Amino acid sequence: MRLIQTRVGDEIEAEVMAVLEEENIEHIAAAERDESDAIILYFPLPDGAVEKVMDRLYDAGLDEDAFTIITDIQSATTPTFDELESQYTQGPDDEVGLSHATLRANAREVTPGRAMFVTFAALSAIVASAGLMLDSAIVIVGAMVISPFAGSALSASVGAVIGDYPSILDSIKSQLLGLVVAVSAATGAAAVFRWGYLVPPNLAIQNISQVSAFSIPIVLTYVIAIFAGAAGALALATDLDVSLAGVAVAAAIVPAAAAVGIGVVWQELTVIFGALVLLLMNLLLINLSAYVSLTLFGYRASPSASLASHVNVDARTAVYAVVGAVVLVALLGAIVSTYQYLAFVETTNHNVEDVLTQPRYDELELIDVQTDYGAQLVRKGDSDTVSIVVGRTSDREYASLSATLQRAIAEDTPRAVTVEVQFTDYQRTEPTTQTRSSLVARPDGGV
């Protein structure tokens, strides 16, 4: 929120006061100490109201060069401020609540300087790597809190919707730099973990649930990126705090970057490519969802905005263009491989469900279905492996279950499939009629 202090001459005092009354803005007027009839007006405003209210004051006769100070304040209490804040958080007259300049400033405020950005990107990736190896969701959340990626990931979308092409280019550079730093830091941390014998060097990292979760691009992980980008964009476009949405943005970036580094050290190509595809797709979805959200909120670029006027052709630009082309190719590959994988997962889940709902498998309970991520880029052996966990309460063997599942899945996919079935045995004791009848009230009040 902002505190406005402006000098108003007596010749326009009535018009200025009328504007404040119409906008329902509480204010204080103080006379100047000299013999002038001018007054100094003080009134607080939500960020989104500043541009509209000042434009109205200028239209009422206030000189644009008049003595005016606009400062940040922590809080304000007036009879009508809550109503103003609600109005301009939603947007004045169903329009955008913040000016382009304020939106741009908000995006920059949540992006630290380059040195601090690199430092926090490395630190968050190292903490995330430790969390993945410890299989600890709490540690991973801690990495998200210190991540600096929210501002850099949202600035491109802000620049796109308001036509600020320097912000777009700077955001792309920051995102690429952040990815390189995060993956490099995670790789270094994983090397220390492994060769420093902090964990067994031959540890099967693909069996760690947190590593597996962030190295397989399933739909639910993309949901995080989509709604994190939307939440972050809307927080930037209002007076709401961006930090919480920033944690969600980091959730889509930092753990995946850490998984790439861990996969490099353990030379697990499936983990590397799965996590890399997840990372690139999440970045793409964050930027797209933020752009769509801001567009739906009413932001539009100036018709005179031109990208060409902000691009200088030199050696550095050529390097960025090459890097951008490589990233674009990687994104296209990620999109294609993700589509193929998700189609395979959908087919697998559907066919497993069809088999296990047959009457002969009534005693089995489906616990989990996991599919290896080959992504058509890296293939382990000659087939993809589907691991299925089922629970059973009897000692029945179900010797042909894996073969039945394999045939059902193979019928609907051109990919060679290997099916592994793991049984989890457990006992179940239900209350008998005699037990229930014994639990009746005794005359003394007991049971």
C-alpha positions in Angstrom: 0.0 0.0 0.0 1.0 3.6 -0.5 0.8 6.9 1.3 0.2 9.9 -0.9 1.4 13.3 0.1 0.7 16.1 -2.3 0.5 19.9 -2.3 -2.9 21.4 -3.5 -3.4 25.0 -4.3 -6.5 26.8 -3.1 -7.7 27.4 -6.6 -8.2 23.6 -7.2 -8.9 22.5 -3.7 -12.6 22.1 -4.2 -12.2 19.9 -7.3 -9.5 17.7 -5.6 -11.7 17.2 -2.6 -14.6 16.3 -4.8 -12.5 13.5 -6.4 -11.5 12.1 -3.0 -15.2 12.2 -1.9 -16.3 10.4 -5.0 -13.6 7.7 -4.6 -14.5 7.4 -0.9 -11.0 8.1 0.2 -10.4 9.3 3.8 -7.8 12.0 3.9 -6.1 14.6 6.1 -5.4 18.2 5.0 -2.7 20.3 6.7 -2.1 24.0 6.0 1.4 25.1 4.9 3.3 27.1 7.5 3.9 30.1 5.3 1.2 32.6 4.2 0.2 30.4 1.3 -3.4 29.2 1.1 -2.2 25.8 -0.2 -2.7 22.6 1.8 -0.9 19.3 2.0 -3.1 16.3 1.5 -2.3 12.9 3.1 -4.2 9.8 2.2 -3.4 6.0 2.0 -4.2 3.9 -1.1 -3.9 0.3 -2.1 -1.2 -0.2 -4.8 -3.8 -0.8 -7.5 -5.6 2.5 -6.8 -2.6 4.8 -7.1 -2.6 5.2 -10.9 -6.3 5.7 -11.3 -6.7 8.1 -8.4 -3.7 10.2 -9.4 -5.0 10.4 -13.0 -8.4 11.7 -11.7 -6.6 14.3 -9.6 -4.6 15.4 -12.6 -7.8 15.7 -14.6 -9.3 17.8 -11.7 -6.5 20.3 -12.1 -3.6 19.1 -10.0 -0.4 19.9 -11.7 1.6 16.8 -12.7 4.7 18.6 -11.5 3.1 19.5 -8.2 5.0 18.5 -5.0 4.0 14.9 -4.5 5.5 12.0 -2.5 4.3 8.4 -2.8 5.8 6.1 -0.2 5.4 2.5 0.8 3.7 1.9 4.1 3.1 -1.3 6.1 -0.5 -0.7 7.2 -3.2 1.9 7.3 -6.4 2.2 9.3 -9.2 4.4 8.0 -13.0 3.8 8.0 -13.1 3.1 4.2 -9.6 1.5 3.6 -10.8 -2.1 3.8 -13.4 -1.3 1.1 -10.8 0.3 -1.1 -8.4 -2.6 -0.7 -11.1 -5.1 -1.6 -12.1 -3.1 -4.7 -8.6 -2.7 -6.0 -7.5 -6.2 -5.2 -10.3 -7.4 -7.5 -9.7 -4.6 -9.9 -11.4 -1.2 -10.2 -14.6 -1.4 -12.2 -13.8 -5.0 -13.2 -10.5 -3.9 -14.8 -6.9 -4.6 -13.9 -6.0 -3.6 -10.3 -2.4 -2.6 -10.9 -0.7 -0.4 -13.4 1.9 -1.9 -15.7 4.7 -0.1 -13.9 3.5 -1.4 -10.5 3.1 -4.9 -11.9 6.7 -4.8 -13.3 8.0 -3.5 -10.0 6.3 -6.3 -8.1 7.9 -8.9 -10.3 11.3 -7.3 -9.8 10.9 -7.1 -6.1 10.6 -10.8 -5.7 13.7 -11.4 -7.9 16.9 -11.0 -5.9 20.1 -9.5 -7.5 22.1 -11.8 -9.7 24.7 -12.8 -7.1 22.0 -13.6 -4.5 19.9 -15.4 -7.1 22.8 -17.7 -8.0 23.6 -18.3 -4.3 20.1 -19.1 -3.2 19.5 -21.3 -6.4 22.6 -23.3 -5.4 21.6 -23.6 -1.7 18.0 -24.6 -2.5 19.2 -27.3 -4.9 21.7 -28.7 -2.3 19.0 -28.8 0.4 16.6 -30.4 -2.0 19.2 -33.0 -2.9 19.6 -33.9 0.7 15.8 -34.1 1.1 15.5 -36.5 -1.8 18.3 -38.7 -0.5 16.7 -38.7 2.9 13.3 -39.4 1.4 12.1 -36.4 3.6 9.3 -34.2 2.3 9.9 -31.8 5.2 13.5 -31.1 4.0 12.3 -30.7 0.4 9.7 -28.1 1.6 12.6 -26.2 3.3 14.4 -26.1 0.0 11.3 -24.6 -1.7 11.1 -21.8 0.9 14.7 -20.6 0.2 14.3 -21.0 -3.6 14.6 -17.7 -5.6 12.9 -18.9 -8.7 9.4 -17.3 -8.3 10.4 -13.9 -9.6 12.5 -15.2 -12.5 9.8 -17.7 -13.6 7.0 -15.1 -13.5 8.8 -12.1 -15.0 8.7 -13.4 -18.5 4.9 -13.7 -18.3 4.6 -10.2 -16.9 6.8 -8.8 -19.6 4.7 -10.6 -22.3 1.4 -9.3 -21.2 2.5 -5.7 -20.8 4.9 -5.6 -23.8 8.0 -5.2 -21.6 10.4 -7.2 -23.8 13.6 -6.4 -21.8 11.8 -8.1 -18.8 11.1 -11.2 -21.0 14.7 -11.4 -22.2 16.1 -10.9 -18.7 13.7 -13.5 -17.3 14.7 -16.1 -19.9 18.4 -15.5 -19.1 17.7 -15.8 -15.3 15.7 -19.0 -15.8 18.4 -20.6 -17.9 21.1 -19.5 -15.4 19.1 -20.8 -12.5 18.6 -24.2 -14.1 22.3 -24.5 -14.8 23.3 -23.4 -11.3 20.7 -25.6 -9.6 21.6 -28.8 -11.5 25.3 -28.2 -11.1 24.9 -27.6 -7.3 22.7 -30.7 -7.0 25.3 -32.8 -8.9 28.1 -31.6 -6.7 26.1 -32.3 -3.6 25.1 -35.8 -4.8 28.8 -36.5 -5.6 29.7 -35.6 -2.0 26.9 -37.8 -0.7 27.9 -40.8 -2.7 31.7 -40.7 -2.8 31.9 -39.3 0.7 30.1 -42.4 1.8 27.3 -40.4 3.4 25.0 -42.9 1.7 25.8 -46.3 0.3 27.5 -45.7 -3.1 25.5 -48.5 -4.7 22.2 -47.2 -3.3 19.3 -47.8 -5.8 18.2 -44.2 -6.0 15.3 -45.1 -8.3 13.7 -47.0 -5.4 13.7 -43.9 -3.1 10.1 -42.6 -3.3 10.9 -38.9 -3.3 13.5 -39.4 -6.1 11.0 -41.5 -8.1 8.3 -38.9 -7.6 10.3 -36.1 -9.1 11.8 -38.1 -12.0 8.5 -39.3 -13.5 6.4 -36.7 -15.3 3.0 -37.7 -14.2 -0.1 -35.4 -14.6 -0.3 -34.6 -10.9 3.2 -33.0 -11.0 2.1 -30.8 -13.9 -1.0 -29.7 -11.9 1.4 -28.2 -9.4 3.2 -26.1 -12.1 0.0 -25.0 -13.7 -1.7 -23.7 -10.6 1.5 -22.4 -9.0 2.1 -20.2 -12.1 -1.5 -19.0 -12.0 -1.4 -18.2 -8.3 1.9 -16.4 -8.6 0.7 -14.3 -11.4 -2.5 -13.3 -9.7 -0.6 -12.5 -6.5 1.7 -10.2 -8.5 -1.3 -8.5 -10.1 -2.9 -7.7 -6.7 -1.9 -6.6 -3.3 -1.5 -10.2 -2.1 1.7 -11.8 -0.8 3.7 -13.6 -3.6 5.9 -15.6 -1.1 3.4 -18.4 -0.6 2.8 -18.8 -4.3 6.6 -18.7 -4.7 6.9 -21.8 -2.6 4.5 -23.6 -5.0 6.5 -22.4 -8.0 9.7 -23.7 -6.4 7.9 -27.0 -5.8 7.7 -27.5 -9.5 11.4 -26.6 -10.2 13.8 -27.3 -7.3 13.2 -31.0 -6.5 13.2 -31.9 -10.3 16.5 -30.1 -10.7 17.9 -31.9 -7.7 16.8 -35.2 -9.1 18.7 -34.5 -12.4 21.9 -34.0 -10.4 21.4 -37.1 -8.4 20.7 -39.1 -11.6 24.0 -37.8 -13.1 26.1 -38.9 -10.2 24.5 -42.4 -10.0 24.5 -42.6 -13.9 20.8 -43.5 -14.0 19.8 -42.3 -17.4 16.1 -42.9 -16.8 16.2 -40.7 -13.7 18.2 -38.0 -15.6 15.9 -37.8 -18.5 12.7 -38.2 -16.6 13.6 -35.4 -14.1 14.9 -33.2 -17.0 11.6 -33.6 -18.9 9.6 -32.9 -15.7 11.8 -29.8 -15.1 11.4 -28.4 -18.6 7.7 -29.1 -18.8 7.1 -27.5 -15.4 9.0 -24.3 -16.4 6.9 -24.2 -19.6 3.6 -24.7 -17.8 4.5 -22.1 -15.1 5.2 -19.5 -17.8 2.1 -20.3 -19.9 -0.3 -20.5 -16.9 1.0 -17.2 -15.5 0.6 -15.6 -19.0 -2.9 -16.9 -19.4 -3.9 -15.8 -15.9 -2.7 -12.2 -16.4 -4.4 -12.1 -19.8 -7.7 -13.2 -18.3 -7.2 -10.7 -15.6 -7.2 -8.0 -18.3 -3.6 -7.1 -19.0 -2.7 -6.3 -22.6 0.5 -5.2 -24.3 0.8 -1.9 -25.9 0.2 -2.1 -29.7 3.4 -0.1 -30.2 5.6 -2.6 -28.3 8.2 -4.3 -30.5 10.6 -7.1 -29.6 13.0 -6.2 -32.4 13.7 -2.8 -30.9 15.0 -4.4 -27.7 17.3 -7.0 -29.3 20.9 -6.0 -30.1 22.7 -8.2 -32.6 26.1 -9.1 -31.1 28.2 -12.1 -30.1 26.4 -12.4 -26.7 23.0 -12.3 -28.4 24.1 -15.1 -30.8 25.1 -17.2 -27.8 21.8 -16.7 -26.1 20.0 -17.5 -29.4 21.9 -20.8 -29.7 21.1 -21.7 -26.1 17.5 -20.7 -26.6 17.3 -22.9 -29.7 18.7 -25.9 -27.7 16.2 -25.3 -24.9 13.4 -25.0 -27.5 14.4 -28.4 -29.0 14.6 -29.9 -25.6 11.1 -28.5 -24.8 9.7 -30.0 -28.0 11.3 -33.4 -27.1 9.9 -33.1 -23.6 6.4 -32.4 -24.9 6.4 -35.4 -27.3 7.9 -37.8 -24.8 5.6 -36.7 -22.1 2.6 -37.2 -24.3 3.8 -40.7 -25.2 4.5 -41.6 -21.5 1.1 -40.2 -20.2 -0.7 -42.2 -22.9 1.2 -45.3 -21.8 0.4 -44.7 -18.2 -3.3 -44.1 -18.9 -3.4 -47.4 -20.9 -1.6 -49.3 -18.1 -3.9 -48.0 -15.3 -7.1 -48.7 -17.3 -6.0 -52.3 -18.2 -4.8 -53.1 -14.7 -8.1 -51.9 -13.3 -10.0 -54.0 -15.8 -8.1 -57.2 -14.8 -8.3 -56.7 -11.0 -12.0 -56.0 -11.1 -12.7 -59.5 -12.5 -14.5 -61.8 -10.0 -11.6 -64.2 -9.6 -9.5 -61.4 -8.2 -12.1 -60.1 -5.7 -9.8 -60.9 -2.8 -7.0 -58.7 -4.1 -6.7 -54.9 -3.4 -4.7 -52.7 -5.7 -2.1 -50.7 -3.8 0.1 -49.1 -6.4 1.0 -49.1 -10.1 4.4 -47.7 -11.2 5.7 -47.5 -14.8 9.4 -46.9 -15.7 9.9 -43.7 -17.7 11.7 -44.6 -20.9 10.5 -41.4 -22.7 11.4 -43.1 -26.0 14.9 -41.6 -25.4 16.4 -44.0 -22.9 15.4 -47.6 -22.8 16.5 -50.0 -20.0 16.7 -53.4 -21.7 14.2 -54.3 -24.4 11.0 -53.4 -22.6 9.3 -51.0 -20.2 8.6 -52.3 -16.7 5.3 -51.9 -15.0 5.5 -52.6 -11.2 2.2 -53.5 -9.5 1.6 -53.9 -5.8 -1.5 -55.7 -4.6 -2.6 -56.7 -1.1 -4.0 -60.1 -0.3 -5.5 -61.7 2.9 -5.1 -65.3 1.9 -2.2 -67.6 1.0 -3.5 -68.1 -2.6 -0.6 -67.8 -5.1 -2.2 -66.2 -8.1 0.6 -67.6 -10.2 -0.7 -66.4 -13.6 -1.6 -62.8 -12.4 1.5 -61.1 -13.9 1.0 -62.9 -17.2 -2.6 -61.9 -17.3 -1.8 -58.3 -16.6 1.1 -58.3 -19.2 -1.2 -59.6 -21.9 -3.9 -57.0 -21.1 -1.5 -54.1 -21.2 0.4 -55.3 -24.3 -2.8 -55.6 -26.3 -3.3 -51.8 -26.2 0.2 -50.5 -26.6 2.9 -51.1 -29.2 5.6 -50.9 -26.6 7.2 -54.1 -25.2 6.1 -54.4 -21.6 7.4 -56.4 -18.6 5.1 -56.7 -15.6 6.2 -57.3 -12.1 3.7 -58.1 -9.4 4.4 -57.7 -5.7 2.1 -59.2 -3.1 1.6 -57.6 0.3 0.2 -60.1 2.7 -1.9 -59.0 5.7 -4.4 -60.5 8.2 -7.9 -59.2 8.8 -10.1 -60.1 11.7 -13.7 -59.0 11.7 -16.0 -59.0 14.7 -18.1 -62.2 15.0 -21.7 -62.4 16.0 -20.7 -63.8 19.4 -18.2 -61.0 20.0 -20.8 -58.3 19.1 -23.5 -59.9 21.4 -21.0 -59.9 24.3 -20.6 -56.1 24.1 -23.9 -55.3 25.8 -24.6 -53.2 28.8 -24.5 -54.9 32.2 -26.9 -53.9 35.0 -24.0 -52.2 36.8 -23.4 -49.9 33.8 -20.3 -51.8 32.5 -20.0 -53.8 29.2 
